[in-house]
Amino acid sequence: MSKISNKIRSAAAQLSQMYKPSLALAKSVLIASAAVTLSLMGARQLGILEPIELSAYDQMVRWRPDEKPDSRLLVVGITEADIQKLKQWPISDRKIAEILQKLEKMQPAVIGLDVLRDVPLGDGRQELTKILQKSDRIIGVCLVTDGSPDNPGSPPAPGLPENRVGFADFGVDAGGILRKALLFMKPPTIEGKSSAQKHLCNDDSQVLYSFNLQLALRYLEGQKISPQLAPDQSLWLGKTQLKQLASNDGGYTNTEVRGYQILINYRSRRQVANQVRITDVLEGKVDPNLVKDKIVLIGYTTETVKDFFYTPYSGRQKSNQFMPGIVAHAQVVSQILSAVLDNRPMLWFWPEWAEILWISGWSIVGGTLASRMAHPAKLTVTFGALLSGCCAIGFGIFLLGGWVPVAAPALALILTGGSIVSAERFNKAGYGKAISDRVKQVFKIEIDQAKKEQQVAEITESDFFKELQQKKDKLRISKQETSEKVPSEPQEITATTPELPKAESQTDDYLAQLQEKAKQHKQRAPVTESESSSPTGAIEAGGGASSAETKPDDEFSDLQTKAKQMRQRRGAQKRIKDEKIDSLTDKEDLEGKEE
């Protein structure tokens, strides 16, 4: 058993040594990936990446192939050519009434009139009002107030009941690009006092349906499908959920989501449905099969009316940059009908935790490949392929109806790979090791200095040192007394001279003890330093270690200096005494000779 256990330990040690570099590499990649992912998520929360993500979304909309026109819809446009041919601007109420009569004879499912008629225009006001009251196929529009007293909104045409009116407002993103559609909402409260007339679209006491949703619901009534609100306040049409757009869905960050909004899933940039002009209707040139049981939308398609929007299709277009409002409504109506009747997916989004995993996954891939490849050309080609793959996967998911972040994972791939490459080059150049050794050296010197200061404090507070101090004080006092007695009592000098050897012996013992103590501290300092410093640090720190040793030597040299001073002082005093004794002796001899 012991042999087996030894073999297992040996194999484990070999495996540990074998995989130690791989584990260190994986650790560095995971740390870099976590740092980059957290930084990108923070940038997303601040809205820094939103313009890039929306630009990527617009590009994917442009890349996506157009679908064929929706045969359930017909757009009757009022073009610039119609205005010139009819020689009317705006189109009079009588002409609008005539168009509605001709269309109703063709038995459409519903007619949507996206033309404001809140005030009389030309003649034929009574005829138009009578048709609007009589027909139950016509859906009119109004404009919702923005809450300011100077913009109370526009009321619907007279004669239309409230259940056949929808607001024509859209919510546009920054830059004026239309990506979202409002399905229903409560009009905002008008702030302050306003003398404007109260009407349906500035009444904040009720919920209004949008023009496009009203048209879709009227058509679905013929299919026995009615709207339902789930407990979570989500809108269901049959088995299809029109999921409400949240403020952080897709590439959005804290976007405005007033009312009930959905992301527009555009059908086509060129022709969402069959389209004719109003002069074709007036002249009877429209095939009745294009109208019967269809949704007919009437509105301006000329840029003169300013009822047009920038869309994701507007990017890099020199002409046809705008989409008329009536065509935008047709896009939303077709999206709702296709989702309910054709199982065309509504645009969906990942939850936030899935987006974090998506971004961190690309970050780990970038860091791993950057750590495995050393050749710059291969690394560049590989990262180019990975970026293409990231965009291709995001576009493939978009074709399936999902909008996932594209810019964030691409940045995670680049930033993590770049950080790994930079770190490896930094370490190979020796800068990292030099900085690390320098930091270790500084900390080592500070630690050694602190230890030696502590040792000096312990010595000065010891009983032995205090005893030496006391002996030194006694010797100083005895020397002072001796020096005072010498000039005043010269006759006793010979009597006191025999005691000098005793004082000298005490002084010599004191000096010997001080010197011995200094030697002990000198020997202890190199030992402490050699034990605390590593071989690498000792070799590379060289001059720093020697400078660290000189500092404690200066501290302990004070004891030697004091001892030398005391020895010099004792020698000087002895010389003075000898000179005085010699002078006294010479004087006595001289006096004896004179006698």
N, C-alpha and C positions, 0 to 999 in steps of 0.2 A: 504493500500500500504506500509505503514511504517513497519507493521508486516512482510509482505512478503519480503521486502528488508532486514530486520534484519535476517530472516530465511536464506535467500540466502547468506548473509555475514557469518552467523554462519556455514552453510554447506561448504562454500568455505574455511573458516578457518580450519574446521575439515579435509577436503580433503587435504589441504596444509600440515597440520601436519602429515596426514596419509602417503602421498606420498613424504614427504621431504626426508626420508632416501633413498627411491628408486631413487629420482632425484639426490641425492648426489652420489649414487653408479653408476648411469648411466654416470654422469659427469666424475668420475674417470676412468671408463672403456673407455670412448671415448677419454679422454686425453692420456691414456696409449696406446690405439690403434693407434691414430694419430702419436704419437712419434715413435712407433715401425714400422709403415708402412713407414714413411718418412725415418727412418734409413735404412730399407731394400731396399727402392728404391735408396737411395744414394749408398748403397753397390753394388747394381746391376749395377749402372752407372759406378762404379769404376772397374767392372769386378770381384769382389770378389766372387759372387755367380755363375759365369758362369761355372766353373768346376763341381760344384755340380749339376747344371741343366743339363749339358751335360751327366753326369753320369746317372742321372735319365732318360734322353731320351734313352740312350743306353740300360738301363735295360728294359724299356718299349718295345723297339724293340725286345729284347730277349724273353720277356714274350708273345709277340704277336704270335699267331699260324701261321705257314707257310702256304702259299697258294700253290695250285697245280702248277706244271710246266707250263709255258706259251707255248702252242702248236704252236704258230706262230714263235718260235725261235728254232734254232739248233746250239749248240756250238760244234765246231770241235777243240778239244784240242791237242796240241803237248806235250805229256807227256814225262817223263824220260824214260819210257819203249819204246816209239817210237824212241827216240834218240838212244838208245842202239840197237834196232832192225834194224834201218836204218844205224847205224854206221856213222852218220853224225852229226857234231856240228860245226857251226849252220846248219840248214837244207838248202840244196843248192837251187839255183834258179830253177834248173830243176825239183826238187821234188815239189816245190811250184807251178810251171807251170802245172805239171801233176795233182796235186790235184785240181787246178782251172778248168782244162778241164773236169775232171770226174764230178765235182759238177755241172758245167754248163749244162751238158747233162741231169741232173735231173730237170732242169728248176726251179731253185729257184727264188724268187722275187728279192732278192738282196744278194750279197756276201760281207761281210766285212772282209778285210785282215788286221789284227792287227799285222803285221810283218813288221819291217822296212827293206826296200830294197834300201836304198839310195846309197849303194855301192855294187858291184858284190860280190856274195858269191858262190863259187864253179863254176861249169859250168852251161850252160843253160840260160845265161843272155839275149840273143836275143830272145829265145823262150818266156821267161817271159814278156819281153817288148812288143812283138807282141800280146800276149793275153791281156795284160792290155790296149793296144790301141784299140783292136778290140771289146772287150766286153763293153757293157754299164751297166752291172749289178754289176761290182766290184767297191767297195769303198776302197781306201787306206788311210794310215795314215801318219802324220808327227808330229814332236815335236816342240813346240813353244819355242822360246828363252826366257830366263828370263831377258834379257836386258843387260847382261854382255858380254864383248868382248870374254871371254873364253868359253861361252856357246851360240853359235849362233843358236841352235836348229838343228833338222834333217830334210832335205828335203824329199818330197815324192818320191816314186819309179818312174823312168823315164817311160814315155809313158802314165801316168795318167793325164787327163785334170784337171784343177783346180776345176771344179764343181763336181768332184768325189774324192775329198780329204777332210779329216777332221782331226783336231788335236786330239791326243790321251791323252792330258794332263788332269789331275784332280787337283782340289784344295783340299788339306787336311787340317784338323784342327790341333791345337797344340796336340802333342803326336802322330801325324801321322795317325790319325783315319779319314777314308773317310766317310763324311756325306753329302757333297755337290757335285753337278755336274755342270760343265761349259757347257752351250749350245752354246754360240757364244761370241766372243771377238775380240778385236784388239790386235795384237802382240805388246808388249812393244818396245820402241825405244832402240836400242843398244847404250849404252853410250860409248863415246870415239871412237877411230879408231879401226876398225876390218878388218882383211884381209880375213874373212870368206866369202864364196860365198852367194850372195843374193838369197833367195828362198821364197816360199810361206809363210812359217811359221815364218819368221823374217821380213816380209814386213809390216811395220806399217801403210801403206796407205789404207788397206782394212780390212774388217771384215770377220773373218773365222768362219765356222760352226764346231761343234765338230763331232767326228767320230760317236758317238751314235745318235746325232740328224740327221746327214746325212742318216743313215740307216733307222730311223723312218720316215723321210720325203719321202724317196724313196718308202717305203712300203705304206704310206698313199696316194701317188700319184695314186696307183691302186684303192684306195677307193674314188677318186675324192676329196681329201681333201688337200688343200695347205695352207702354213703358211701365216699369215697376222700380220702386226704390227699396233697396235692401236695408237691413238694420244699420249697416255701416254707412248709409246714405250714398251708396254707389248706384248708378243707373244701369238697369238691365233691360234689354230688348229681346224678349224670348230667352234663349240660352246664352246670349252674348252680353258680356259686361263691357260697358264703356267706362273703363277705369279712369278715375280722375287723376290729372297730372299733379304730382307733388312738387314741392319747391326745389328739391335736390335730385330729381329724377334725371337719368342720363347724364348729360354734361352740364346741366343747370346747377346753379348755386344760389340759393335763396331768391329764386325768381318769384315774381308776382303771380299768384294763383287765385285771384279773386273769383268768386263764383265757382262754376264747375267747368273746368277746361280740359281739353284733350290735345294731344300733339297731332297735327295734321299729317296724315299719311297720303302725300300727293300721288295722284294717279298718273298724270302725264303733264309735261311742260307745254305741249302744243295743243292738244285737243282732248279735253276731258270728256266731252260729249259732242254729239252732232250740234252744229251751230248754223243759224240762219239770221237774216236781217229783218227788221220790222217792215221794210218796204216789200220784202218777199211775202210776208203774211198779208199785207194790205192788198197786194196784187194777186193773191191766190196762187202763188208759186210753190207753196209748201206742200209736200206729200202728207196727206192725212195720217198715214201710218207712222210718221215721225212724231205725231202728236197724241194719237189715241192711247189712252191708259199710261201715258208718260208724265213725268214731272217736267213742266215747262217753266223756265226761269226767264224773266224779262228784265233787262237792265242795260245801262250804258256800257259800251265797250270802247268809247272814244276817250282819249286823254284830256279832252276839253273839260270834262266834268270833274276831274281830279279824284275820281273814285277808282283808284288803283293802288297796288301794293308791290313792294319789293318782296321777293320770295327766295328760297334757296336756289332757284334756277337763274336768278339775276346775276350771279357771280360771273365775271369775265365775259359779259355780254355787251356788245356795243349797241345793239338794237333789241327791241322787244324785251327790255329789262323789266317791264311792269306787267302785272297780272290784274285785269279788271276785277272789281269787287264781285260782279255777278258770276265770274268764272271761279273765283275763290270760294264763293258759296256752293257752286256746283261741285268743287273738289270735296268739300266736307259732306255734302249730301251723298255723293257717290261712296265716300269712305264708310259712312254709317250703313248704307244699304248693302255694300259689299261685305261688311263684317257680319251683318245679321243673316243675309240670304245666301252669300257665296262663300262663307267661312274664310274670307280674307282677313288675316290677322291684324288686330290693332297693334300699334307700336307698344312694346313692353320693355321693362327695365329690370336690371338686377338689383337686389337689395344691397345696402351699403357694405355689409360684411363680405358679400361675394365680389364686389368691386375691389375691396382691399386685397383679397386673395389674388384676384386677377392682376393687380398692379405689382404686388410683391412677388408673384410667380415670375413675371418677366424680369423683375429686378434680380432675382436669384439666378435666372438663366444668363443674364448679361454678366454678372459677377463671376459665375463659374467658368464661362468660356473665356473671359478676359484673363483669368488666372491660369488657364491651361495653354493659352496660345501666346507665344513670345514674338512671333514674326509680325511686324506692323501691317504688312500688306494682307496677310491671311486674316488678321484680326479685323481689318477694315472691310474686307469682302464679306466675312462672316456676319459682322454687325449690320452691313447693308442688307444681307439676305434676311436676317432676323427682323429688321424693321419692316421689310416688305411682307414678311410672314405675319407680323403683328397687325399691320393694316389689312392684309388679306383676310385674316380671321375675323377682324372687326367688321369688315364689309360683308363677309359671308353671313355673320350673325344678323347684320342689318337686312340682308335679303330675306331672312327668315322672320323679320318683323321685330328684331331686338336692337336696341341702341345701347351699346356698352362703351365705356371710355376707350379712346384710341390714343389721344395725345399723352395722357398720364402714363400708361404702360410703356410707350415709346421713350418718354423721358426717363422713366425708371431704368429701362434697359441701357440707355446711353450713360446716365449718371453713375450707376453702379459699376458698369464696366470701366468707365473712365477713372473712377476713384480707386479701383483695384490696380489698374495699370500704373497710375501715379504713385500709389503706395509702394508697389514693387520696385519701381525705378528709384524712388526716394531711398529705400532700404539698400538697394544694390550700390548706389552711389556712396554709401557710408554715412550720409547725413543723419539718418535715423540713429545709427549706432553711436555716432559721435555725440549727438545730443543726449542720448540715454546715458552714456558713460559720464558725460559732464554733469548731468543732474545727479547721478549716483555719487559722483565725487563730492559735489557740494554738500549733499546730505551726509556723506560719511565724515567729512571734515567737521561739520557742525556737531555731529553726534560725538566724535572723538573729543572735540574741544569741550563739549558739555561734560563728558566724563572726567576730563582732567581738572576742570574747574570744580567739580564735585569732590575730587580727591584732595585738592588743595584746601577746600573748605573743611573737609574732615580732619586734615592734619592740623590746621590752625585752631580747630576747636578741641583737639585731643589734650589729655592731661599732660602728656610728655612735652608738648610744645609750650603749654602754659608754665610748666616747671622750668623749662629753659628760659622763658621770658623772665621769670622771677629771679633766676640765677644771674641773668644779665643785668637786671636792675640792681641787685645786691653788689655785683662787681663794680658797676658804675658809681654807686654811692661810696663804696670803700676807696675807690681811686680818687674821688673828689676829696674825701677826708684826708687821704695821704698827701695830695697836692697842697692842701691848705696847711698842713702841719710842717711841711718842709721849710718854708721861709721864716715862719715865726719861731720854731724850736729846732734850730740846726743842731743843737747838742744831742738831740735824741735820734738823729738820723741813723747813727751807727747802731742804735738799739733797734730801730725798725727794719733795718736792712735785712736781718736774718729772716723776716717774715715774707720777704718778696718771693722767695721760691714757692712758698705755699700759694700766694695769689697767682703767681705764674702758672702753677700746676692746675689751679681751678680754671684759669682762662684757657689754658691749652686743652683741658678736658672739654670745656664748652665749645671751643672751636672745632675740636675733633668730632664732637657729636653733630654739630651743624654740617660739617663736611660729609660725615657718614650719611646723614639724612638726605642731603642733596644728591649723593651718589645713588642712594636707593630709589629716589624718584626718577633720576635719569634712566636707571635700568628698567623701571616699571613702565615708563612712557613708550619706549619702542615695542615692548612686549604687547601692551594693550593695542597699539596701532596695528601690529602684525596680525593679531588675532581678529580684529574687527574688519580689516580690509581684505578684499578678494585678490587673487593673483592678477587677474586682468586689470582690476582697478589700480593695483600697485604698479604694474608695468606702464599703463597708459597715463596714470595720473602723475607719475614722476615728480615734477617740480611742485605740484600741489601738495604731495605727501611731505616733502622736505620742509615746505613752508609751514605745514601744520605741526611738524616736530619742533621747529624753532620757537613757536609761541610758548609751549609749556616750558622749554629750556630757559626762556627769559624769566618766566615766573619763578623757577627754582634757583636761578642764578642770584636772585636777591639775597638768599641765605649766605652764599659764598662771598658776595660783595660786603655784606655786613661783617662777616668774620675777618676778611682782609682789613677792613677799616679799623676794627677793634685791635688787630695785631699791630697795624701801623701806629695807632694811637698809643698802645702800650709801649712800643719801642721808643717812640718820641719821648714819652714821659720818663722812661728809664735813662735815656741819654741826658735829659735835663737834670735828673737827680745825680747822675754820675758826674756831670760837669760841676754841679754845686758842691758835691762832696770833695771833688778835686780842688775846687777853688778854696774851700774851707781848709783843707789839708795844707795847701800851699801857704795860706795866710798864717797858720799856726807855726809852720816851719820858719817862715820869715821872722815872726815875732821871737821865736826861740833864738834865732841867730843874732837878732838885735840885742837881746838880753845878754 
